[in-house]
């Protein structure tokens, strides 16, 4: 969680008297495209590595070599064409002659692919401190370079390119971090296992692409589908910058989800064969929901303070934040309950569900952006992730029944949403009083949840 929190603090650096809303919109769009392409680079091999390395009598070292071989073959095949046609790609993305940005981005993605399986190996081996140290060091260097480039050595002709150059230098340090592991790796292909790993991985990759559609599509199409002059004097490109900056507040929910996934995926695989695993998985999901509801409350009720983390000209879009937090809460639950199709080797269901979500995302954005602008995009995200969560649960009951506490989970989510809505209806001019009242609301929710779950505490005391 700490690296993502540190990374969030690039937002004030970029939005306070640094980049215009239009420039921040350009950064948002390029990073959204990178997110799509990165999924293909990884090819779903991280999940495949976990699955095959945890099988009975598996050789984790061999599985590592096999997975790394596939990832490097795919990433090399993608990187070379990008470097060759970087001029044309830059023009298509509206970057003019900035082929240097495309070259830096391609190299960043290649490095990310190079170290993806080594990071997965650290997770499998429960080396949390090494994993966290590498991630934290990366972000510290990234933030430091952003400060240096933008505040002390800024040249206008490089402009937004500094954001990508800082990423490139920071990610290059991962190669040094994993130097011994990488230098000891040798390409390997197993006629039996390698095809099986690819067969397992490619539906995960397709699911990832559809998932990125769900997450990034609005940031790719907002300025296209938004009617001209929808926000008056604010241009469509500026609106994208506002949306991209306010979307960053979803990181407070998303970072918890991602951190949970890092720990939970190996945990689920390791405990799948235990007799009481369904009850254990249900319990994990239940307390995940309660924790996520606390995050939803804490962020939504304190936007009057958190707004100062972005530049003033970006703050007009903050009304989308509670909706996005709720959307990501649903996504977190989906990730939690989707373990059934990974444990039963039915990963194609993940593809079906996520593609369905992508269709909802595309359709909802198309319909809602012209009506509600970027608010419509936030509700499109909620419709997508809530739908995926519901259908994943319904289908999963037939293949891997888990006794999830559905009614209790919906109660906590509904209660937190109601408390946010009620608090927003009362305008408190005094900032200190507002902070105190909102803090008391959060404490009230936490205290109620603790009281309601007292039978669990009694059982495990």
C-alpha positions in Angstrom: 0.0 0.0 0.0 2.8 2.4 0.9 4.2 2.6 -2.7 0.8 3.5 -4.1 0.3 6.1 -1.4 3.6 7.7 -2.2 2.9 7.6 -5.9 -0.4 9.4 -5.3 1.6 12.4 -4.1 2.8 13.0 -7.6 -0.8 14.4 -8.3 -0.3 17.6 -6.4 3.2 18.0 -8.0 1.7 17.7 -11.4 -1.5 19.7 -10.9 -0.3 22.6 -8.8 1.0 25.2 -11.2 2.9 22.6 -13.3 0.8 21.1 -16.0 -2.3 22.5 -17.5 -5.5 20.6 -17.5 -5.0 19.8 -21.2 -1.4 18.5 -20.6 -2.6 16.4 -17.7 -5.2 15.0 -20.0 -2.4 14.0 -22.4 -0.6 12.2 -19.6 -3.8 10.5 -18.6 -4.5 9.2 -22.1 -1.0 7.9 -22.7 -0.9 6.1 -19.4 -4.3 4.6 -20.1 -3.0 3.1 -23.4 0.1 1.8 -21.7 -2.2 0.0 -19.2 -3.9 -1.8 -22.1 -0.6 -2.8 -23.8 1.0 -3.9 -20.5 -1.6 -6.6 -20.1 -0.5 -8.2 -23.4 3.2 -7.9 -22.3 2.5 -9.9 -19.1 0.3 -12.4 -21.0 -1.4 -13.6 -17.8 1.8 -15.5 -16.9 1.8 -14.2 -13.3 -1.4 -16.1 -12.4 -0.2 -19.1 -14.5 3.1 -19.1 -12.5 1.2 -19.2 -9.2 -1.1 -22.0 -10.4 1.6 -24.3 -11.8 4.2 -23.5 -9.1 1.8 -24.5 -6.3 0.7 -27.8 -7.8 1.7 -31.0 -6.1 5.3 -32.1 -6.9 5.9 -28.9 -8.9 9.4 -27.5 -9.3 9.0 -23.7 -8.7 12.4 -23.0 -10.1 11.5 -24.7 -13.4 8.1 -23.0 -13.6 9.8 -19.7 -13.0 12.1 -20.3 -16.0 9.3 -21.4 -18.2 7.1 -18.4 -17.3 9.9 -15.9 -17.7 10.7 -17.4 -21.2 7.2 -16.8 -22.4 7.0 -13.3 -21.0 10.2 -12.2 -22.6 9.3 -13.7 -26.0 6.0 -11.8 -26.0 7.4 -8.5 -24.7 10.3 -8.6 -27.2 7.9 -9.2 -30.1 5.9 -6.2 -29.0 8.6 -3.7 -28.1 10.6 -3.9 -31.4 7.7 -2.7 -33.6 6.8 0.1 -31.2 10.4 1.4 -31.3 10.5 1.1 -35.1 7.2 3.0 -35.6 7.4 5.4 -32.7 7.0 8.5 -34.9 3.7 7.3 -36.3 2.4 6.1 -32.9 3.2 9.5 -31.4 1.3 11.3 -34.2 -1.7 9.0 -33.8 -1.8 9.7 -30.0 -1.8 13.5 -30.6 1.8 13.9 -29.3 3.1 15.5 -32.5 6.7 14.6 -33.0 7.3 13.3 -29.5 8.6 9.9 -30.5 11.0 10.1 -27.6 8.0 9.6 -25.2 6.9 6.5 -27.2 10.4 5.1 -27.0 10.6 5.7 -23.2 7.2 4.1 -22.7 8.1 1.0 -24.8 11.2 0.5 -22.7 9.3 1.0 -19.5 6.8 -1.7 -20.5 9.6 -4.1 -21.4 11.3 -3.6 -18.0 7.9 -4.1 -16.3 7.6 -7.4 -18.2 11.1 -8.4 -17.4 10.6 -8.2 -13.6 7.0 -9.3 -13.4 7.7 -13.0 -12.8 10.6 -12.2 -10.4 8.1 -10.2 -8.3 5.6 -13.0 -8.5 8.3 -15.4 -7.2 8.9 -13.1 -4.2 5.1 -13.2 -3.5 5.0 -17.0 -3.8 8.0 -17.4 -1.4 6.3 -15.0 1.1 9.2 -12.5 0.9 7.0 -9.6 1.7 9.8 -7.3 2.9 11.9 -7.7 -0.2 8.8 -7.2 -2.4 7.8 -4.0 -0.4 11.4 -2.7 -0.3 11.7 -2.8 -4.1 8.3 -1.2 -4.7 8.9 1.5 -2.1 12.4 2.3 -3.4 11.0 2.5 -6.9 8.4 5.1 -5.9 10.8 7.1 -3.8 13.1 7.4 -6.8 10.2 8.2 -9.0 8.9 11.0 -6.8 12.4 12.3 -6.3 13.1 12.4 -10.0 9.7 14.1 -10.7 10.6 16.8 -8.2 14.1 17.2 -9.6 13.0 17.3 -13.3 10.0 19.5 -12.8 11.2 21.9 -10.2 15.0 22.2 -10.8 15.9 21.2 -14.3 12.7 21.8 -16.3 12.9 22.5 -20.0 9.7 23.3 -21.8 10.6 21.3 -24.9 10.6 18.1 -22.8 7.4 19.1 -20.8 5.2 16.1 -20.0 8.0 13.8 -21.2 9.7 14.2 -17.8 6.9 12.1 -16.3 7.8 9.2 -18.5 11.5 9.7 -18.2 11.3 9.6 -14.4 9.4 6.3 -14.7 12.0 4.8 -17.0 14.9 5.6 -14.7 13.0 4.4 -11.6 11.9 1.2 -13.2 15.4 0.5 -14.5 16.5 0.1 -10.8 14.3 -3.1 -10.7 16.8 -4.7 -13.1 19.6 -4.0 -10.6 17.4 -5.3 -7.7 16.8 -8.6 -9.5 20.2 -8.8 -11.1 21.2 -12.1 -9.5 17.9 -13.7 -10.3 17.9 -12.5 -13.9 21.5 -13.3 -14.6 20.9 -16.8 -13.3 17.9 -17.4 -15.5 18.2 -19.4 -18.7 15.5 -19.8 -21.3 13.6 -23.0 -21.0 10.7 -24.7 -22.8 8.9 -27.8 -21.8 6.9 -29.5 -24.5 4.2 -30.5 -22.0 4.1 -27.8 -19.3 4.8 -24.7 -21.4 1.7 -25.1 -23.7 -0.4 -25.9 -20.6 0.8 -22.7 -18.9 0.0 -20.7 -22.0 -3.4 -22.3 -22.3 -4.1 -21.4 -18.7 -2.7 -17.9 -19.1 -4.2 -16.5 -22.3 -7.8 -16.4 -21.0 -6.4 -14.5 -18.0 -4.7 -12.1 -20.4 -8.0 -11.6 -22.3 -9.7 -11.1 -19.0 -7.0 -8.5 -18.2 -7.6 -6.7 -21.5 -11.3 -6.6 -20.8 -10.6 -5.5 -17.3 -8.5 -2.6 -18.6 -11.3 -1.6 -20.8 -13.5 -1.4 -17.7 -10.9 0.7 -15.9 -9.4 2.9 -18.6 -12.0 3.1 -21.4 -13.6 6.3 -20.1 -10.2 8.0 -20.0 -9.6 7.1 -23.6 -13.0 8.2 -24.9 -14.2 11.0 -22.7 -12.8 13.8 -24.8 -14.2 12.1 -28.0 -17.8 11.4 -26.7 -18.2 14.6 -24.7 -20.3 17.2 -26.6 -18.5 20.4 -27.4 -19.0 23.1 -24.8 -20.6 20.6 -22.4 -18.8 22.3 -19.5 -18.9 25.8 -21.0 -15.5 27.4 -21.1 -13.8 24.1 -20.1 -12.6 22.3 -23.3 -13.0 18.5 -23.8 -9.3 18.1 -23.3 -9.4 20.0 -20.1 -12.3 17.9 -18.9 -10.2 14.8 -19.5 -7.5 16.3 -17.3 -10.0 17.1 -14.5 -11.4 13.6 -14.7 -8.0 12.0 -14.7 -6.9 14.0 -11.6 -10.1 13.3 -9.6 -10.0 9.7 -10.6 -6.8 9.4 -8.7 -8.7 9.6 -5.5 -10.0 6.1 -6.2 -6.5 5.0 -5.4 -7.4 5.0 -1.7 -9.7 2.1 -2.4 -7.8 0.6 -5.3 -4.5 0.4 -3.4 -6.1 -1.6 -0.6 -7.6 -3.9 -3.2 -4.4 -4.5 -5.0 -2.4 -5.0 -1.8 -5.1 -7.5 -0.7 -4.8 -9.3 -4.0 -1.0 -9.6 -3.7 -1.5 -11.5 -0.4 -4.8 -13.2 -1.1 -4.1 -14.9 -4.4 -1.2 -17.1 -3.0 -3.2 -17.6 0.2 -6.3 -18.9 -1.7 -4.2 -21.2 -3.8 -2.3 -22.5 -0.7 -5.5 -23.1 1.3 -7.7 -24.4 -1.4 -7.3 -28.1 -0.4 -8.1 -27.4 3.3 -11.4 -28.9 4.5 -12.7 -25.6 5.9 -11.5 -23.4 3.0 -15.0 -22.3 1.8 -15.8 -21.0 5.2 -12.4 -19.4 5.5 -12.8 -17.6 2.1 -16.3 -16.4 3.1 -14.8 -14.9 6.3 -12.0 -13.2 4.4 -14.5 -11.6 2.0 -16.8 -10.5 4.9 -14.1 -8.5 6.7 -12.8 -7.2 3.4 -16.2 -5.6 2.8 -16.2 -4.0 6.2 -12.7 -2.6 5.8 -13.6 -1.3 2.3 -16.7 0.4 3.6 -14.5 2.2 6.2 -12.3 3.5 3.4 -15.4 4.6 1.4 -16.5 6.6 4.4 -13.1 8.0 5.3 -12.4 9.4 1.8 -15.9 10.5 0.8 -16.5 12.4 4.1 -13.1 14.1 4.0 -13.0 15.5 0.5 -13.2 19.0 2.0 -9.6 18.3 3.2 -8.4 16.0 0.5 -9.3 18.4 -2.2 -6.1 20.3 -1.4 -4.1 17.4 -2.8 -4.9 18.5 -6.3 -4.7 22.0 -8.0 -7.7 24.3 -7.6 -8.6 24.2 -11.3 -9.0 20.4 -11.1 -11.4 20.3 -8.1 -14.7 20.8 -9.9 -14.9 17.1 -10.7 -14.6 15.8 -7.1 -18.3 14.8 -7.0 -17.4 11.7 -8.9 -15.1 10.4 -6.1 -17.7 8.6 -3.9 -19.2 6.9 -6.9 -15.8 5.6 -8.0 -15.0 4.4 -4.5 -18.2 2.4 -4.4 -17.4 1.0 -7.9 -13.9 -0.1 -6.8 -15.4 -1.6 -3.6 -17.5 -3.8 -5.9 -14.4 -4.6 -7.9 -12.6 -5.7 -4.8 -15.5 -8.1 -3.9 -15.4 -9.5 -7.4 -11.7 -10.2 -7.2 -12.3 -11.9 -3.9 -15.1 -14.2 -5.0 -13.6 -14.8 -8.5 -11.1 -17.2 -7.0 -13.5 -20.1 -7.7 -12.8 -20.1 -11.5 -9.1 -20.0 -10.9 -9.2 -22.9 -8.4 -11.4 -25.0 -10.7 -9.3 -24.2 -13.8 -12.3 -22.5 -15.4 -10.6 -19.2 -16.1 -12.7 -18.8 -19.3 -15.5 -17.7 -17.0 -13.3 -14.8 -15.9 -13.0 -13.8 -19.5 -16.8 -14.1 -20.1 -17.6 -12.0 -17.0 -15.0 -9.3 -17.7 -15.9 -9.1 -21.4 -19.5 -8.7 -20.3 -18.3 -5.9 -18.0 -16.4 -4.3 -20.8 -19.5 -4.2 -23.0 -21.4 -2.6 -20.1 -18.5 -0.1 -19.8 -18.5 0.8 -23.5 -22.3 1.0 -23.7 -22.8 3.0 -20.5 -20.0 5.5 -21.4 -21.5 6.0 -24.8 -25.0 6.6 -23.4 -24.0 8.6 -20.2 -21.1 10.8 -21.2 -23.2 13.0 -23.5 -25.8 13.3 -20.7 -23.7 13.6 -17.5 -20.2 14.1 -18.7 -17.5 12.5 -16.5 -20.1 11.9 -13.9 -21.7 9.5 -16.4 -18.3 7.7 -16.7 -18.1 7.2 -12.9 -21.6 5.6 -12.9 -20.6 3.5 -15.9 -17.7 2.1 -13.8 -20.2 1.4 -10.9 -22.6 -0.4 -13.3 -19.8 -2.5 -14.7 -18.1 -3.7 -11.5 -21.4 -4.2 -9.6 -22.7 -6.4 -12.5 -19.5 -8.4 -12.6 -19.6 -9.0 -8.9 -23.3 -10.1 -8.9 -22.9 -12.5 -11.9 -19.6 -13.9 -10.6 -21.3 -14.8 -7.3 -24.4 -16.4 -9.0 -22.3 -18.6 -11.3 -19.8 -19.5 -8.7 -22.4 -21.0 -6.4 -22.7 -23.9 -8.9 -19.0 -24.7 -9.4 -17.4 -23.8 -6.0 -20.0 -23.0 -3.3 -18.8 -20.6 -0.7 -21.1 -19.5 2.2 -20.6 -15.8 1.7 -22.6 -13.5 4.0 -24.4 -11.7 1.2 -27.1 -10.0 3.3 -24.6 -8.7 5.9 -22.2 -7.5 3.2 -25.0 -5.6 1.3 -26.1 -4.2 4.7 -22.7 -2.7 5.4 -22.3 -1.3 1.9 -25.8 0.2 2.0 -25.2 1.7 5.4 -21.9 3.3 4.4 -23.5 4.8 1.2 -26.4 6.1 3.2 -24.1 7.7 5.7 -22.1 9.4 2.9 -25.3 10.7 1.2 -26.8 12.0 4.5 -23.5 13.8 5.4 -23.4 15.4 2.0 -26.9 16.9 2.5 -25.7 19.0 5.4 -23.3 21.9 4.6 -21.0 22.7 7.5 -19.1 26.0 6.9 -16.7 25.6 9.8 -13.9 23.3 8.6 -13.0 22.1 12.1 -16.6 21.3 12.9 -16.9 19.4 9.6 -13.8 17.4 10.3 -15.0 16.5 13.8 -18.5 15.5 12.7 -17.2 13.4 9.9 -14.7 11.7 12.1 -17.5 10.9 14.6 -19.6 9.3 11.7 -16.7 7.1 10.8 -16.1 6.1 14.4 -19.9 5.3 14.7 -19.7 3.0 11.7 -16.6 1.2 13.0 -18.1 0.9 16.5 -21.3 -0.5 15.1 -19.4 -3.0 13.0 -17.3 -4.1 15.9 -20.4 -4.6 18.0 -22.3 -6.5 15.3 -19.3 -8.8 14.8 -18.9 -9.5 18.5 -19.8 -13.2 18.1 -16.7 -13.6 15.8 -14.4 -11.9 18.3 -15.8 -14.1 21.1 -15.2 -17.3 19.1 -11.6 -16.3 18.3 -10.6 -14.8 21.6 
